[in-house]
Amino acid sequence: MSDEQHSPNAVDPSAIETAAAVRSGDLSAVEVLETSLTRIEEREGEIHAFNLVLAEEARETARRVDDAVAGGADPGALAGVPVALKDNLCTKGVETTCSSRILEGWKPPYDATVVQRLAAAGAVMVGKTNLDEFAMGSSTENSAFGPTHNPHDLSKVPGGSSGGSAAAVAAGFATLALGSDTGGSIRQPAALCGVVGMKPTYGLVSRLGLIAFGSSLDQIGPFSNSVADAALLLEVMGGHDPGDSTSLDTEVPAVSTHLDDGVSGMRVGLISEMMGEGIAPDVAARTRAAAECLAAAGAIVEEVSVPAVVYGLSAYYLVAPAEASSNLARYDGVRYGMRVEAPTVGEMIEATRTAGFGDEVKRRIMLGTYALSAGYYDAFYGKALKVRTLIRGDFDAAYGNFDVLLSPTSPSTAFDMGSKTADPLSMYLNDLCTIPSNLAGHPAMSVPFGRGGDGLPVGVQVLAPALGEVPMFRTAAVLEAAAREEARS
Amino acid sequence: MTEQSSPITAAEVTKVAKLARLTLTDAELERFTHQLGDILGHAADIEALDLTDVEPMARPIPLTNVFRPDEPGEPLDRDDVLSVAPAVEDNQFRVPPSLGEDS
């Protein structure tokens, strides 16, 4: 356990410990939940991590978990563990908004696959967390229902787009949370809130019931207070789903059983392009310290150039909006969500979209429509797809010599609320280090590694090739142990 | 980085908004033109690359046909689906008339 300062609730039992105690009958799921609900009552007013708290539903689930244990049944690997869900994951009969007016009040007729798998493992869903509208943003300030505040400093953003999930775990509202990551939306808020956040290999976790943003980039992944808890959650929710055509028909890498393998002899590359311009000196210094600690643990650490990653931002902000403009065409006021009445169907659709979408969503839809339109397709979208090939090629070359790569997660620690909302490009620059993994379809995760000059959490990113989750988690576990050791001394 | 006059004009933004079924106020048009210009200006770095011989990559894993046995599955409940629609009549989604559009 790390010191209390490191994370507001770092002295809490882990998901692994909680589930073990609940399964053995030593701890009741109802008690565990009440601790979460009390914290929510105390601090949710100032943090606003949730769009919806499901207190009564959660109490009912927790009672069922306790009854199962009392009856001699095993509720599963997440028995009684409080989990928060990003509000772009469909929950049957429970409002799912994407933090957008256009879906306000919508109750999906089905559960996302990940929600079903968590329920089957005995998890207790405590609420739906706030996000940037349709997961478009890096600060959770683009929510139609108001921003989320960073639990470490309420005047700072929690990062985004999964800022509510990151804040919920950091504040001890839930032991685990789910987010989605299209360009860094799990890893960047994890870094800014001082928790672990992980984006799996594209296709490893089913997206059935994740409301689509950028379909060639989106992945669901875990938030937790420890690397081991993230591993457990990945193993529970991952694996093939016939309901998602992009789901890989492969076993989830056995990350939990290899967590303690260490990094002796492992080859680690520090990405040169992510250590210079645009990266705050204190964040770069912490990343170098992480590299040194891996070397001290027996890894072979060198700097490596991955030249094409510098084009990642431009490629991403053409590809993701292009896909979003297609995916968000479905919000037309016909089948679900908001409708603004008008005399003709064409006017109804336009009035509904104009009233229902916020500014950032409109910007990205227009940017994507432009990038895909006749005369610009080749210059923008077509070129961005070719840059993806370059980025993956450069990663492949690097992974010929290295098992994992290392970089900062976010260029800075948590920034002031409101400081970047008027300048979208400055907001986009937060995704500099996280975007390339989405473009390539590779896994990457953020691990808390001390604090910046301002005393706020810094996250270090471990990147791996497709299905390289085992070496990635091994590296993350060593960094976590070193950071906790450092915090104690 | 190439500094052109403006990567996107107000007239182009108006056209794109129409294609995307969005109505913009004059103030929004001015703001979005400026902001989209900034973003497209940043994209000039890849516009300048010579990528003639590079294959495009639309997705991380190749698309393959996914087959299943041709047997009825469990459909969503019709009442559940219709109950969240803005307007329904005779078990169908109800919309305003399309005639008169663009006239």
Chai-1 contact restraints between the chains, C-beta under 6 A:
chainA,res_idxA,chainB,res_idxB,connection_type,confidence,min_distance_angstrom,max_distance_angstrom,comment,restraint_id
A,W106,B,V84,contact,1.0,0.0,6.0,A-B,restraint_1
A,K107,B,V84,contact,1.0,0.0,6.0,A-B,restraint_2
A,P109,B,L76,contact,1.0,0.0,6.0,A-B,restraint_3
A,P109,B,D80,contact,1.0,0.0,6.0,A-B,restraint_4
A,P109,B,V81,contact,1.0,0.0,6.0,A-B,restraint_5
A,Y202,B,P60,contact,1.0,0.0,6.0,A-B,restraint_6
A,G203,B,I61,contact,1.0,0.0,6.0,A-B,restraint_7
A,S216,B,R59,contact,1.0,0.0,6.0,A-B,restraint_8
A,S245,B,V66,contact,1.0,0.0,6.0,A-B,restraint_9
A,Y311,B,I46,contact,1.0,0.0,6.0,A-B,restraint_10
A,S314,B,H42,contact,1.0,0.0,6.0,A-B,restraint_11
A,S314,B,A43,contact,1.0,0.0,6.0,A-B,restraint_12
A,S314,B,D45,contact,1.0,0.0,6.0,A-B,restraint_13
A,S314,B,I46,contact,1.0,0.0,6.0,A-B,restraint_14
A,Y317,B,I39,contact,1.0,0.0,6.0,A-B,restraint_15
A,G333,B,P86,contact,1.0,0.0,6.0,A-B,restraint_16
A,V334,B,F93,contact,1.0,0.0,6.0,A-B,restraint_17
A,V334,B,V95,contact,1.0,0.0,6.0,A-B,restraint_18
A,R335,B,A85,contact,1.0,0.0,6.0,A-B,restraint_19
A,R335,B,F93,contact,1.0,0.0,6.0,A-B,restraint_20
A,Y336,B,V84,contact,1.0,0.0,6.0,A-B,restraint_21
A,R339,B,P86,contact,1.0,0.0,6.0,A-B,restraint_22
A,T344,B,P96,contact,1.0,0.0,6.0,A-B,restraint_23
A,T344,B,G100,contact,1.0,0.0,6.0,A-B,restraint_24
A,T344,B,E101,contact,1.0,0.0,6.0,A-B,restraint_25
A,V345,B,V95,contact,1.0,0.0,6.0,A-B,restraint_26
A,V345,B,P96,contact,1.0,0.0,6.0,A-B,restraint_27
A,V345,B,S98,contact,1.0,0.0,6.0,A-B,restraint_28
A,G346,B,E101,contact,1.0,0.0,6.0,A-B,restraint_29
A,M348,B,P96,contact,1.0,0.0,6.0,A-B,restraint_30
A,I349,B,R21,contact,1.0,0.0,6.0,A-B,restraint_31
A,E350,B,R21,contact,1.0,0.0,6.0,A-B,restraint_32
A,E350,B,T23,contact,1.0,0.0,6.0,A-B,restraint_33
A,R353,B,R21,contact,1.0,0.0,6.0,A-B,restraint_34
A,R353,B,L22,contact,1.0,0.0,6.0,A-B,restraint_35
A,T354,B,L22,contact,1.0,0.0,6.0,A-B,restraint_36
A,T354,B,T23,contact,1.0,0.0,6.0,A-B,restraint_37
A,K362,B,L22,contact,1.0,0.0,6.0,A-B,restraint_38
A,I365,B,A20,contact,1.0,0.0,6.0,A-B,restraint_39
A,M366,B,V16,contact,1.0,0.0,6.0,A-B,restraint_40
A,M366,B,A20,contact,1.0,0.0,6.0,A-B,restraint_41
A,L367,B,L36,contact,1.0,0.0,6.0,A-B,restraint_42
A,T369,B,V16,contact,1.0,0.0,6.0,A-B,restraint_43
A,T369,B,L19,contact,1.0,0.0,6.0,A-B,restraint_44
A,T369,B,A20,contact,1.0,0.0,6.0,A-B,restraint_45
A,Y370,B,V16,contact,1.0,0.0,6.0,A-B,restraint_46
A,A379,B,E47,contact,1.0,0.0,6.0,A-B,restraint_47
A,K383,B,I46,contact,1.0,0.0,6.0,A-B,restraint_48
A,L385,B,P56,contact,1.0,0.0,6.0,A-B,restraint_49
A,L385,B,M57,contact,1.0,0.0,6.0,A-B,restraint_50
A,L385,B,A58,contact,1.0,0.0,6.0,A-B,restraint_51
A,K386,B,L51,contact,1.0,0.0,6.0,A-B,restraint_52
A,K386,B,V54,contact,1.0,0.0,6.0,A-B,restraint_53
A,K386,B,P56,contact,1.0,0.0,6.0,A-B,restraint_54
A,V387,B,I46,contact,1.0,0.0,6.0,A-B,restraint_55
A,R388,B,M57,contact,1.0,0.0,6.0,A-B,restraint_56
A,T389,B,V54,contact,1.0,0.0,6.0,A-B,restraint_57
A,T389,B,E55,contact,1.0,0.0,6.0,A-B,restraint_58
A,T389,B,M57,contact,1.0,0.0,6.0,A-B,restraint_59
A,P424,B,Q35,contact,1.0,0.0,6.0,A-B,restraint_60
A,L425,B,D38,contact,1.0,0.0,6.0,A-B,restraint_61
A,L425,B,I39,contact,1.0,0.0,6.0,A-B,restraint_62
A,G441,B,P60,contact,1.0,0.0,6.0,A-B,restraint_63
